[in-house]
Amino acid sequence: VLGVATSPRRGATDVLVQAALLGARSAGADTKFITLAGQTIAGCDGCDRCLDVGHCVITDGMAPIYPAMLDADVIVVGTPVYFGAPSALCKAMMERVEGFGIDEKALRFKIGGALAVAASDHGGQESAMAALHLWFQINEMIPIGITTPGAGWGVGGRSVEAEDILNETVKATATGRSILVTEAAWLYGAKLVTHATIVRAGIAATGLDLPNRPYGADLPAAFPDDISQLRLESTHPALTPGWSTPVTTAHESQE
Ligand SMILES: Cc1cc2nc3c(=O)[nH]c(=O)nc-3n(C[C@H](O)[C@H](O)[C@H](O)COP(=O)(O)O)c2cc1C
């Protein structure tokens, strides 16, 4: 399990990511923690060289992150909320996997976990975590939300002073019991490992060959003819009639 904290300072986000990694360790996983604090990571400059060579050609603080991502079955990313969105460092990291994630599909089937810390209630934790979920999805990763202690995209924390994160509590919706937000992150980290274990076993069980392929190479040489038989307001002959019968509305049946 790789945990990346994407705050430019060693504060609350660092703590929340580490809490998730402790949970992952409790579930038997090996963990690696990377903080981007003090690192310089440029945003993508759109040169598209990565689409030829399979990796980004900019050399900076991203260098150690690529192999760590490649090694991981789970990538849990924590971001501070900056104006309702992930930090610029976080966004830079997200952009810089273009060749790696999209062309090489190196992140495919990895489990994605999201953590976010803002100063305010409703300060943008959800929108920041949603941005991470989109990044996971576009990389064909498997984004995982949370149902305990409450339901959400991941674990969102609140911290005005960095140390606030150590004392913040969250009430479990089912029992009303209050636990620390770091404990919620711990539960989430353990849960991400369960998902990764299932996915890893599933991949092994199918025995599917999953080669990395160049961008767009998964298109079939030709699509089956029946696609061209689709017609407006009729049911394709290959589809089960009972299932695909057009619905008659109550209004229409009265007429
Ligand atoms: C540039 C900037 C923008 C911020 N934007 C928001 C915001 O939109 N909503 C919010 O609640 N907090 C906002 N904050 C507060 C941070 O999210 C909060 O301090 C968080 O704990 C930072 O995490 P860290 O301790 O890991 O750096 C902002 C802070 C900075 C520096």
The ligand as a Gaussian input file, in Angstrom:
#p B3LYP/6-31G(d) Opt

LIG

0 1
 C       -4.104000      28.114000      -0.479000
 C       -5.006000      27.501000       0.533000
 C       -6.323000      27.285000       0.200000
 C       -7.196000      26.701000       1.123000
 N       -8.478000      26.472000       0.757000
 C       -9.329000      25.950000       1.660000
 C      -10.693000      25.714000       1.293000
 O      -11.123000      25.923000       0.164000
 N      -11.515000      25.204000       2.250000
 C      -11.079000      24.946000       3.525000
 O      -11.886000      24.523000       4.350000
 N       -9.775000      25.088000       3.866000
 C       -8.892000      25.588000       2.974000
 N       -7.588000      25.758000       3.306000
 C       -7.110000      25.239000       4.606000
 C       -6.399000      23.877000       4.448000
 O       -7.199000      22.982000       3.724000
 C       -6.126000      23.273000       5.830000
 O       -5.256000      24.154000       6.530000
 C       -5.505000      21.880000       5.807000
 O       -5.434000      21.390000       7.087000
 C       -4.146000      21.847000       5.258000
 O       -3.614000      20.536000       5.407000
 P       -2.112000      20.310000       5.890000
 O       -2.073000      20.597000       7.371000
 O       -1.826000      18.888000       5.613000
 O       -1.258000      21.233000       5.099000
 C       -6.719000      26.341000       2.422000
 C       -5.370000      26.572000       2.742000
 C       -4.535000      27.141000       1.829000
 C       -3.095000      27.371000       2.210000

